[in-house]
Amino acid sequence: LDTPTGFLKVRNMPGDKGQEIAQVKPGDIFPHLDTDIETGWYEIRYEAPKAGLPEGIVGWVSPKFATIAASPN
């Protein structure tokens, strides 16, 4: 979703106290991995798996600026 800053902070843990580890652009689509029950924040994989990173790189984004889209399957 649109943000006041033009980007969405990806954090290392759910919630505003998590350290910013990346920024993603509004409109980008990433796999949703989990939702934190306490905060409602979404865990995403923002970098695809590759050699040396078989799980890719994951982080957390605020539900205030993100939505979960229906799977195309």
N, C-alpha and C positions, 0 to 999 in steps of 0.2 A: 504494500500500500504506500501511498505518498507519505513522506515524512517532512518535518519542518527543515531538516538539514539537507535533504536530497539523497540521503543514504540511511541504511539501517545498520546499527551496531550489532555485531555478533559477539557474544560474550562467552567466557569459558565456563560459566555456571548460570543457572536461571536466576533472574532478578537483576535489578539495577546495580547491585554491589559487585557483580561479576566483572572481571577485567575484560576490556575490549580487546578482542583478538583479530578482528577483521571487520570490514564494512562491505555490505552488499547493496546493490541498487534496487530501488522500487521497480517492480515488474519482473525481476529475476525470479526464476522458479528453482527450488531445491527440494530434494527428498525430505519428507517429514519422518523423523525417527521415533520421537516420543513427545509427550506433553507432561510437564511438571505439574503434579496435582496441587501443590501449595501455591504456586505463582501463576500457573496457566501458561508459562512460557513454553515455546516450541523448540525442540532440539532438531537441528537440520544438518545435513551433510552438504557443506558449501564448497568442498573440493573433492572431486571424484577420486576413487581408489587408483593407485598407480604403484609402480615398483618402489618398495621401501615404505609405502603407506597403504597397506592392503585394505584398511577401513576408510581411507580418505581422511578428510579433516572435518570434524563436527564442532558445533557450537550452538548457542541458544539465542533466540530472538524473541522480542516482545510481541505478545498477541495484539497489542494496541496498533501495531504497524504491519501485521502479517495475518494471512488467513490460510486455512488448510483447504486446498482444492480437491475436488473429487478425482479419484484415480481414473485414467482414461480406459482402464480395462473393466 
